[in-house]
């Protein structure tokens, strides 16, 4: 049986739409699983690159082992990509924060799960009183500096936009100083 060119074209278009619809349905049904898999693959890739080439922003010629030198970002703050429990997280270095404070979203990314009844501690923030969940992190690594068993806290969902690298990390360093417009951290 011969199929006319018009019917052939209609069948071709119908098969394309069927394929696109199938991909859309699979994406809709399995979105969370696909997102988790892609995020995990990207996190693993970034963590591997950070292990191979530690933070290089602003390193000077006087660099010594166990030292990280950071230049301020465009807004004047000092930020870095840290490996928290082996997972990359963008952090703001904050000497005004008494503790390492993870955003709820970053905590989940690094494998820390908290329940609503874990938010037992009240802390004073720039935006007022907030409830946090106290935790102990396995490790935090920035460049060549790695510290273990760091006291931290997880903020309530939506309360903290950026993870803060506070004094429970900075206070364990031998040196944290501003010199020539850069921040020098020394283990």
Secondary structure, DSSP 8 states (H G I E B T S, - for coil): ----HHHHHHHHHHHHHHHHHHHHHHHHHTHHHHHHHHHHHHHHHHHHHHHHS---TT--TT--TTEEEEE--TTS--EEEEEETTEEEEEEE-TT-SSEEE-HHHHHHTT----GGG--EEEEETTEEEEEEEEEEEEEEETTEEEEEEEEEEE-TTS-SSEEE-HHHHTTSSEEEEETTEEEEE-
